[in-house]
Amino acid sequence: MKPAWEVVIGLEVHTQLATRSKIFSGAATEYGAAPNTQACLVDLGYPGVLPVLNEEVVRMACKFGLAVNATVAERSVFARKNYFYPDLPKGYQISQYELPIVKHGELFIQGDDGSDKRIGITRAHLEEDAGKSIHEGLQQFSGIDLNRAGTPLLEIVSEPDLRSAKEAVAYMRKIHSIVRYLGISDGNMQEGSFRCDANVSVRPRGQDTLGTRAELKNLNSFRFVEKAINFEVQRQIELIEDGGTVVQETRLYDSDKDETRSMRSKEEANDYRYFPDPDLLPVEIEKSFIDSVRASLPELPDAKQQRFVNEYALKPDDADILTLSRALADYFEAAAAAGSASAQVVANWVLGDLAAALNRDGLEIENSRVTAADLAGLVDRIADDTISGKIAKEVFEIMWKRGGSESPTIPVPAGQLSLAGQIIKELDLEQISDTSAIEAVVDEVIAANPSQVADYQSGKEKLFGFFVGKVMQQTGGKANPGQVNAILKARLSK
């Protein structure tokens, strides 16, 4: 982006709430059902049927509001948002407009300058999802699947406080982390449970008034959010600098072509003819209900991150990554508790070899093939010098292939070998730490390579690695690396 321009972004994040039934009916919300098998008469808008509010969606909305320091309204109202689209059978969507259930919240992200940045949350309101139009495989026709119709959504609307695609992604990731910590959404972006619309505009740097915005619809991955915003920013700047004007409109992001394209002119609120839904009473929430929800809140990502730094002496960046996911944080704490090695070493393994294996096999931490207790057992064998870090990597891969033990978080009983211990014993991988044995190998290597010894002693210090490699080769990689280095340095300095 050129320095003369400032980017202004606001996000509308649509989070599907993890209820078993829909927001106004008893129809199921399970993903993957055959088309039109999870839509009842209420969802289809048949005459004479009446919506009944699902209490659990109210509880979930309250949880989110309290988690982002927002005001939870003791009185909120559902409205009808009128528009025609094939997958909206009633001709209107039940949403909240003037009186949402949550308003005036905040969260903090790392801004572009590296400092903590406050992002305001204007509101979060409850609404029902529409159905889905299907175009693939139907030739010139389109199909309508109404399974999603009536699925409960919490739409989270930010203030226009974001100033780059990077900040927008950081904000969206923080929201994603919070809703998963709270257990109010699975956050599955591939299944449409978590998606966003981005309102993007540019203005001359230093100008107070906002530029004309374009809305980018239905972005369903963090990568697409970043790419779509960056493209749109550049499009708007080039358009203005070429003498054109930005038109307020809704645009779609084409990930294949990496571009946005016009979808329709952007509607204003009055185009939807909002009015209170006559079939639904205002939602009135007692203070005791809000207090009970507040008491049920878990430790949230920011608080957990700070605790990990204070309690486990972790590097702040490592603690930040570990606490993005509640499941990952729980795994780390279980591994740290199950062993005696330092928490930072455990964190290094969780974020290193374990994360690489999960990524390679496309698994989430909940499905790790190495349990927390087994990882702790492996790290302990490095800490007590039973094996070297290099051999530990080999043991980890064997553990991964075997699929772990049956006790995911329980420490190994005294006197019983851990899975890592069993593999080390079975394959005779225990590290050689006997000083006299290592000295004997070092002496053999030095005696067999007199010219390299002379070169090293004449100043070619890079040859030290050659001697280390020879010793490790002769010991099958099992010699204690620290002892090998110390003994070699002593012998070669003579």
ABEGO torsion letter per residue (X at the ends): XBAABBBBBBBBBBBBBBBABBAABABBABBGBBBGAABBAAAAGBBGBBBBBBAAAAAAAAAAAAAAGBBBBABBBBBBBBBBBAABAAGBBBBBBABBABBGBBBBBBBAAGBBBBBBBABBBBBBBBBBBBABGAEABBBBBAAABGBBBBBBBBBBABABAAAAAAAAAAAAAAAAAAGABAGBAAAGABBBBBBBBBBBBGBABBBBBBBBBGBABAAAAAAAAAAAAAAAAAAAAAGBBBBBBBBBBBAAAGBBBBABBBBBAAAAGBBBBAABBBBBBBAAAAAAAAAABBBBAAAAAAAAAAAAGBBAAAAAAAAABAAAAAAAAAAAAABABBAAAAAAAAABAAAAAAAAAGBBAAABABBAAAAAAAAAAAAAGABBAAAAAAAAAAAAAAGEBABAABBBBBGBBBAAAAAAAAAGABBBABAAAAAAAAAAAAAABAAAAAAAAAGBAAAAAAAAAAAAAAAGGABBAAAAAAAAAAAAAX
